[in-house]
Amino acid sequence: MSALIVKARWVVTGIKDRHTPVVIENGAVLSENGIVTAAGTLDAMQKLAPNATLKVYPNHVMLPGFVNSHHHVGMTPLQLGSPDHPLELWFASRIPGRKLDLYLDTLYSAFEMIASGVTTVQHIQGWMSGGYDTIHAGATKVLDAYRKIGMRGSYCYAVREQNRLVYEADDAFCARLPQDLGAKLGAYLKSQYLPFDDFLKLFDQLTDENKGQNLTRIQLAPANLHWCTDEGLVALDAKAKAAKVPMHMHLLETAYQKEYALKRTGKTALKHLHDLGVLGPHMTLGHGVWLTAEEIDIAAETGTCICHNCSSNFRLRSGLAPLNTWEKKGVNVGMGLDEAGINEDRDMLQELKLALRVHRTPGMDDDVPTPSQIVRMATEGGAKTTAFGESIGRLDPGRFFDAVLIDWNAATYPFQDPDIPMLDAVVQRAKSQHVSAVYVDGEVIFADGVFTKINRDEVLREIHNLLAQPRNEEEIARRELGLAVFPHVQKFYENYLPNTPRSPFYAASSTA
C-alpha cells in the first residue's frame, strides 16, 4: 500500500481533556501501509511524502473512527419479535427469535455502524446451541463478515456456565414448572451447554486461526456474575493475563443483578470481583448502571474500564448510569450501542447526542458531559476496551489510520454561528447522512453512501428472502416454548428485590 495523505478543513486527532479537542485547521494526515505517520499541514505532509496519493475533503471534519464497545447481533430483537421488556423478561421473550445465517446477520449491523462512522466493534457473541463445532463455525462466519466488509472486529464468545434463563440454577427453575414445560425448557437450556474447557479451547483455536489478520482480534468475555462461577472467573482472568488480551463482562445492568450479587456473595458485585482479583485495566464492565459509590471508587482505583450503553439502558428499563461520577473519578469509559440504539439502528452519531443530553443534571457546576468527553468515549475510551487498545482511537503516529469524514457544510446548512466550537456543532448537528467517507487501515470502505467491498442491496435482499419464509418446525417449537415460559419467568421476579429499591440508583454525589 502506497503512502496516502488525506486533507480536511479540520482534523481532530484526539481529545486532550473533556473540554479540549486536538484540532488541526486545514490539516492533513499522512499514512503508510495503513499506519499514521504524521499529522499537520498539507505542506508539511507533502514534504514528508512528496509522492503520496492525495485525497482532499475541502469542507469536512476528520475524526478518529468511532468504536462501538458493546455489540451482539445484526437483526435486532425487535425485528425478530421481541419487544423492549425489562431485561430479565426480555431474555425469555427472545427464545422464539428467528435464526439467520451469521455472516449475513453480522453484515446487516456492520452496514449501519460503518455508515455512522464506526470503524471498530467489540462483538460479544453467545447464546448458541449445537455444541463446539457449531459455535466455532458461527464465530468464523462473524469474523469473516468483518474482514470482508473491511471493518475491525474485537471478538469474544460469552462464557455462560449457569443460570441461563433466570437468576437461579437451570434445573431448579425447570423443576418448578409444569412437568412437560420444564422438560422442554431443560432440553433447550442444555442445548446451549458448553464445557468450561471448551470455552478456553475456542479462544485458543480462534486466536490461532486469526494469526496474520489485521482487522480482527480475539479476546475473552465472562458473560456476567450470575452466569459464571467464581472458579470460572478466576480461570478466565488467568487466561486473559497470560494471553495479554482484555475481557468484557456485563455487570450490574439492572437492580435484579445487584440483588443477585448480594444473595450469592453477601457483598456488592464489584467488591466480590475485586476480592477475586479479576479487576484491572484489562477488564471492561458493560453497563454498570447500579454501581454504588464504593464500587465506582474500586473501578477507578483498579483502572477497570466501563462501557456505557445509554440506549439499551433506556430501552430495557435498566436505569440511568452514573456517567458523571465515572468521569469525575477518572474511570475510562467507552460507548456501546448494544443490541440497537434508541432509533432501532446502530447509529453512533445519534448515540453521541443521547449520551450528551440525558446526563445533564440540574445545577450550574461543570459536571455534565461535554461534546469532547462524548467523542473521547466513542474513540480512544472505547479503543482501550478492545483487543486493539491504543493502536486505534486517535489519529496519532503509529496508530492505524481509521477515520470518518463528516461534511461540515451539509451538517450545518443553512447556518452555524462560529462562536460555537466546531466539535460541539458536529456532535450536536451531524447525522449519519453527513458521513462522506470512512477509512479503515488507510482504505476507503464507505464513500458517498456506497460500501466499497460488499453490495449492501444484495445482502439485504438475501436477508429479506430468507426471513420471508415461514417458520420451520424447530422455530415453531421455540416460539411455543418462549410464549409458555414467559409468565413463569415474570412470576420468578415478582418478589426478588427485598433489599434493593426499585428506582434507579444514583451514586452518592450530586450527579448521576
C-alpha positions in Angstrom: 0.0 0.0 0.0 1.5 3.3 -1.1 1.7 6.5 1.1 -1.6 8.4 1.5 -2.3 11.9 2.5 -5.9 12.8 3.4 -6.7 16.6 3.9 -9.7 18.1 5.6 -10.9 21.5 6.7 -10.4 20.3 10.3 -8.6 17.3 11.5 -9.4 16.1 15.1 -6.5 13.9 16.0 -7.8 13.2 19.5 -9.1 14.7 22.8 -6.8 16.4 25.2 -9.3 16.7 28.0 -13.1 16.8 28.4 -13.2 20.4 27.1 -10.4 20.4 24.6 -10.1 18.5 21.3 -6.8 18.4 19.5 -7.6 20.2 16.2 -5.5 21.0 13.1 -7.3 23.5 10.9 -6.8 22.9 7.2 -4.9 19.8 8.4 -3.8 16.5 6.8 -2.9 13.0 7.9 -0.1 11.1 6.3 -0.3 7.3 6.5 1.8 4.5 5.1 0.6 0.9 4.8 -2.5 1.8 6.9 -0.5 3.4 9.8 -0.5 7.1 10.6 3.0 8.5 10.0 2.2 12.2 10.8 -0.5 14.8 11.1 -0.1 18.5 10.3 -0.4 21.0 7.5 -0.7 19.7 3.9 2.6 21.3 3.0 4.4 19.6 5.9 2.9 16.2 4.9 3.8 16.6 1.3 7.4 17.4 2.2 7.5 14.2 4.2 6.0 12.2 1.3 6.0 14.1 -2.0 4.9 11.1 -4.0 1.9 10.2 -1.7 -1.6 9.9 -3.1 -3.6 12.9 -2.1 -7.3 12.9 -1.2 -8.9 16.2 -0.3 -12.1 16.8 1.6 -12.3 20.6 1.5 -15.5 21.1 3.6 -15.1 18.3 6.0 -14.2 17.4 9.6 -12.0 14.3 10.0 -12.3 12.4 13.3 -10.8 9.1 14.5 -13.1 6.3 13.6 -15.7 5.5 16.2 -15.5 2.4 18.4 -18.7 0.6 19.3 -17.6 -1.0 22.5 -20.5 -3.4 23.1 -22.4 -5.2 20.4 -24.1 -8.6 20.0 -26.3 -9.2 16.9 -27.2 -7.9 13.5 -31.0 -8.2 13.2 -32.4 -6.6 16.3 -34.6 -8.4 18.8 -37.5 -6.1 17.9 -37.2 -7.1 14.2 -37.2 -10.8 15.3 -40.3 -10.4 17.5 -39.0 -9.4 21.0 -40.3 -6.0 22.3 -38.4 -3.9 24.8 -39.3 -5.8 28.0 -37.3 -5.3 31.2 -34.0 -7.2 30.7 -34.9 -10.3 32.7 -38.2 -10.8 30.8 -36.6 -9.8 27.6 -34.3 -12.9 27.8 -37.4 -15.1 27.8 -39.1 -13.1 25.0 -36.1 -13.8 22.8 -36.4 -17.6 22.8 -38.7 -17.5 19.8 -36.4 -15.4 17.7 -35.8 -16.4 14.1 -32.4 -17.7 13.1 -30.3 -16.1 10.3 -27.0 -17.1 8.8 -24.4 -15.3 11.0 -22.4 -14.0 8.1 -25.4 -12.1 6.7 -26.6 -11.1 10.2 -23.2 -9.6 11.0 -23.1 -7.7 7.7 -26.5 -6.2 8.5 -25.4 -4.3 11.6 -22.0 -3.6 10.1 -23.7 -1.6 7.3 -25.4 0.6 9.9 -22.3 1.0 12.1 -20.0 2.0 9.3 -22.5 4.4 7.8 -22.4 6.3 11.1 -18.6 6.4 11.3 -17.9 3.2 13.4 -14.7 1.6 12.3 -14.2 -0.9 15.2 -16.7 -3.0 17.0 -16.5 -5.2 20.1 -18.6 -8.2 19.1 -19.7 -10.3 22.1 -21.3 -13.4 20.7 -23.1 -16.1 22.7 -26.4 -18.0 23.5 -25.7 -20.5 20.7 -27.0 -24.1 20.6 -25.4 -27.1 18.9 -22.1 -27.7 20.7 -18.5 -26.7 20.0 -18.3 -27.3 16.2 -21.4 -25.2 15.6 -20.2 -22.4 17.8 -16.8 -22.4 16.2 -18.4 -22.3 12.7 -20.6 -19.4 13.8 -17.7 -17.4 15.2 -15.8 -17.9 12.0 -18.7 -16.5 10.0 -18.9 -13.4 12.2 -15.1 -12.8 11.8 -15.3 -13.4 8.1 -18.0 -10.8 7.7 -16.0 -8.1 9.4 -12.9 -9.0 7.3 -15.0 -9.0 4.1 -16.6 -5.6 4.7 -13.3 -4.1 5.9 -14.3 -3.3 9.5 -12.3 -4.0 12.6 -13.8 -6.6 15.0 -12.6 -7.4 18.5 -14.4 -10.7 19.0 -15.3 -12.7 22.1 -17.6 -15.6 22.9 -19.5 -15.0 26.1 -18.8 -17.6 28.8 -22.0 -18.8 30.5 -21.7 -21.7 32.9 -25.0 -21.5 34.8 -28.4 -19.7 35.4 -29.1 -19.5 31.7 -32.6 -18.1 31.9 -33.3 -16.7 35.4 -31.1 -15.9 38.4 -31.0 -19.5 39.8 -29.9 -22.9 38.6 -31.5 -24.1 35.4 -32.6 -27.5 37.0 -34.2 -25.7 40.0 -36.2 -23.4 37.8 -37.3 -26.1 35.4 -38.4 -28.3 38.3 -40.9 -25.8 39.4 -42.6 -25.6 36.0 -45.4 -27.9 34.8 -43.6 -31.2 34.0 -43.9 -31.1 30.3 -42.9 -27.4 30.0 -40.0 -28.0 32.5 -38.7 -30.8 30.4 -38.8 -28.8 27.1 -37.1 -25.8 28.7 -34.5 -28.0 30.3 -33.7 -29.6 26.9 -33.5 -26.1 25.3 -31.1 -24.8 28.0 -29.0 -27.9 27.9 -28.5 -27.4 24.1 -26.6 -24.2 25.0 -24.3 -26.0 27.4 -20.5 -26.0 26.7 -17.9 -27.5 29.0 -15.8 -24.7 30.5 -12.6 -26.1 28.9 -14.2 -25.8 25.5 -14.6 -22.0 26.0 -10.9 -21.8 26.5 -10.3 -24.2 23.6 -12.5 -21.9 21.4 -10.4 -18.8 22.4 -7.2 -20.7 21.6 -8.4 -22.0 18.3 -9.8 -18.7 17.1 -6.6 -16.9 18.2 -4.5 -19.4 16.3 -6.7 -19.0 13.2 -6.6 -15.3 13.4 -2.8 -15.0 13.1 -1.9 -12.7 10.3 -5.2 -10.9 10.3 -5.1 -7.2 10.6 -8.8 -6.4 11.0 -9.8 -8.9 13.7 -8.6 -9.8 17.1 -9.8 -12.2 19.8 -10.4 -11.5 23.5 -12.4 -13.1 26.4 -15.8 -12.4 27.9 -17.1 -13.8 31.2 -20.8 -13.1 30.4 -21.9 -11.8 33.8 -21.6 -12.6 37.5 -24.8 -14.7 37.6 -23.7 -16.6 34.5 -20.2 -17.5 35.8 -18.8 -19.4 38.8 -16.0 -17.9 40.9 -13.7 -20.6 39.7 -14.6 -19.8 36.1 -14.0 -16.1 36.6 -10.5 -16.7 38.1 -9.6 -19.1 35.3 -10.7 -16.6 32.6 -8.7 -13.8 34.3 -5.6 -16.0 34.4 -6.1 -16.9 30.7 -6.6 -13.2 29.7 -3.5 -12.1 31.6 -1.4 -15.0 30.1 -2.6 -14.2 26.6 -2.4 -10.4 27.2 -6.0 -9.8 26.0 -8.8 -7.8 27.6 -12.1 -9.1 29.0 -15.6 -7.7 28.7 -18.2 -8.5 31.3 -21.8 -7.4 31.7 -22.3 -6.3 35.2 -25.0 -4.6 37.3 -27.2 -3.8 34.3 -30.3 -4.0 36.5 -31.4 -3.8 40.1 -32.1 -7.5 39.9 -28.4 -8.2 39.2 -27.4 -6.1 42.1 -29.7 -8.1 44.3 -28.4 -11.4 42.9 -24.8 -10.4 43.9 -26.0 -9.7 47.5 -27.8 -13.0 47.7 -24.9 -15.0 46.3 -21.9 -13.3 47.9 -23.2 -11.3 50.8 -21.5 -8.2 49.3 -21.7 -6.0 46.2 -20.8 -7.4 42.8 -17.7 -5.3 42.2 -16.4 -5.8 45.7 -16.7 -9.6 45.1 -14.8 -9.3 41.8 -12.2 -7.2 43.5 -11.8 -9.8 46.2 -11.4 -12.4 43.4 -8.6 -10.3 41.9 -10.1 -10.1 38.4 -10.3 -6.3 38.1 -7.9 -4.0 36.3 -7.4 -2.1 33.0 -7.9 -5.4 31.1 -11.4 -5.7 32.4 -14.4 -3.7 31.0 -17.7 -3.7 32.7 -20.7 -3.5 30.4 -23.5 -1.2 31.6 -22.6 -0.7 35.3 -25.9 1.1 35.9 -26.3 0.0 39.5 -22.7 0.5 40.7 -22.5 2.0 44.2 -20.3 4.9 45.1 -17.9 2.5 46.8 -17.8 0.3 43.7 -17.1 3.3 41.4 -14.1 4.1 43.6 -12.9 0.5 43.3 -13.2 0.7 39.5 -11.3 3.9 39.5 -8.6 2.6 41.8 -8.1 -0.6 39.8 -8.2 1.1 36.4 -11.2 -1.0 35.4 -13.0 0.3 32.3 -16.7 0.7 31.9 -18.8 0.6 28.7 -21.8 3.0 28.7 -24.8 1.6 26.8 -27.1 4.5 27.0 -29.9 3.5 24.6 -30.0 -0.1 25.9 -30.3 1.1 29.5 -33.4 3.2 28.5 -35.0 0.7 26.2 -34.8 -2.2 28.7 -35.7 -0.1 31.8 -32.4 -0.7 33.4 -31.9 2.8 34.7 -29.7 5.8 34.3 -26.0 5.1 34.6 -23.9 7.4 36.9 -21.8 8.6 34.0 -20.9 12.0 35.6 -19.5 10.3 38.6 -17.4 7.9 36.5 -16.0 10.9 34.7 -15.3 12.7 38.0 -13.5 9.7 39.3 -11.3 9.3 36.2 -12.8 6.0 35.0 -12.1 5.1 31.4 -15.5 4.9 29.7 -16.3 3.6 26.2 -19.6 3.9 24.2 -21.7 0.9 23.3 -24.7 0.6 21.0 -25.5 -2.9 22.4 -28.4 -4.7 20.5 -29.7 -1.4 19.0 -29.8 2.3 19.6 -32.7 4.5 20.6 -33.8 4.7 16.9 -33.7 0.9 16.4 -30.5 1.0 14.5 -26.7 1.2 15.1 -26.2 5.0 14.6 -23.2 6.2 16.7 -23.8 9.8 15.8 -27.3 9.5 17.3 -25.9 7.8 20.4 -23.4 10.6 21.0 -26.3 13.1 21.2 -28.3 10.9 23.5 -25.4 10.4 26.0 -24.6 14.1 25.8 -28.1 15.1 26.7 -29.6 12.6 29.2 -26.9 13.2 31.9 -27.5 17.0 32.1 -28.4 17.1 35.8 -29.8 20.3 37.4 -27.3 22.8 38.6 -24.5 25.1 37.4 -21.4 23.0 38.2 -19.1 21.8 35.4 -20.1 18.1 36.0 -22.2 17.2 32.9 -21.0 15.6 29.7 -19.2 17.8 27.1 -19.0 17.1 23.4 -15.3 16.4 23.7 -15.9 14.0 26.5 -18.5 12.1 24.5 -16.2 11.9 21.4 -13.4 10.6 23.7 -15.7 7.9 24.9 -16.6 6.9 21.4 -13.0 6.8 20.2 -10.0 6.4 22.5 -12.1 5.5 25.5 -13.7 2.7 23.6 -10.4 1.6 22.0 -9.0 0.8 25.4 -11.8 -1.7 26.0 -10.9 -3.7 22.9 -8.1 -6.0 21.9 -6.8 -3.3 19.6 -6.1 -1.0 22.6 -4.0 2.1 21.8 -3.4 1.1 18.2 -6.7 2.8 17.4 -8.9 5.6 18.7 -6.7 8.6 17.8 -5.0 9.9 14.6 -1.5 9.8 16.2 1.6 8.5 14.6 1.9 4.7 15.0 -1.8 4.1 15.2 -4.0 2.6 12.4 -5.4 5.2 10.0 -9.1 4.6 10.8 -11.1 7.8 10.3 -14.5 9.2 9.5 -15.1 12.3 7.3 -18.2 14.4 8.0 -19.4 17.0 5.6 -19.5 20.2 7.6 -21.4 22.3 5.1 -24.2 19.7 4.8 -24.3 19.1 8.6 -24.6 22.8 9.4 -26.6 24.1 6.5 -28.1 26.8 6.3 -26.1 28.4 9.1 -23.9 27.8 12.1 -22.6 30.7 14.2 -18.8 30.5 14.6 -19.0 31.2 18.3 -20.0 27.6 18.7 -16.8 25.4 18.7 -16.5 23.2 15.7 -16.6 19.9 17.5 -19.6 21.0 19.6 -21.5 21.7 16.5 -20.5 18.4 14.8 -21.6 16.3 17.8 -24.9 18.1 18.1 -25.8 18.6 14.4 -24.1 15.9 12.3 -26.2 12.9 11.3 -25.3 9.7 9.5 -26.3 11.1 6.1 -23.5 13.6 6.6 -20.8 10.9 6.7 -19.0 11.3 3.4 -16.3 8.6 3.8 -14.9 6.0 6.3 -11.4 4.8 6.2 -10.1 1.6 7.9 -6.4 0.7 7.6 -5.9 3.6 5.2 -8.5 2.2 2.8 -11.9 3.7 2.0 -14.6 1.2 2.9 -17.6 3.6 2.6 -17.9 6.7 0.4 -20.9 8.8 -0.6 -23.4 6.2 0.7 -21.8 3.2 -1.0 -19.9 0.3 0.6 -16.8 -0.3 -1.5 -16.3 -4.0 -0.8 -19.8 -5.5 -0.5 -23.1 -4.8 -2.3 -25.5 -3.8 0.5 -28.6 -4.1 -1.6 -27.8 -7.7 -2.5 -27.2 -8.6 1.2 -30.4 -7.0 2.3 -32.4 -8.7 -0.4 -31.0 -12.1 0.6 -31.9 -11.5 4.3 -35.4 -10.5 3.2 -35.9 -13.6 1.1 -34.7 -15.9 3.9 -36.8 -14.4 6.7 -39.8 -14.1 4.5 -40.1 -17.9 4.5 -42.5 -19.4 7.1 -41.0 -20.6 10.4 -39.7 -24.2 10.3 -40.7 -26.8 12.8 -37.8 -26.0 15.1 -38.7 -22.3 15.1 -42.4 -23.0 15.7 -41.4 -25.2 18.7 -39.2 -22.4 20.2 -41.9 -19.9 19.7 -44.4 -22.0 21.6 -41.8 -22.6 24.3 -41.0 -18.9 24.7 -44.6 -17.9 25.0 -45.3 -20.6 27.5 -42.2 -19.9 29.7 -42.6 -16.1 29.8 -45.2 -15.8 32.5 -43.2 -18.2 34.7 -40.2 -16.0 34.4 -42.3 -13.0 35.2 -43.5 -14.7 38.3 -40.0 -15.7 39.4 -39.0 -12.0 39.7 -42.2 -10.8 41.5 -40.6 -10.7 44.9 -36.9 -10.8 44.0 -36.0 -7.3 45.3 -36.4 -7.2 49.1 -33.1 -5.4 49.7 -32.9 -3.2 46.6 -35.0 -0.1 45.8 -36.9 -0.4 42.6 -35.9 3.1 41.4 -32.5 3.5 39.6 -29.6 4.0 41.9 -27.8 7.3 41.7 -24.2 7.4 43.1 -23.6 9.3 46.3 -23.0 12.7 44.7 -25.0 15.4 43.1 -24.6 13.8 39.7 -25.9 10.7 38.1 
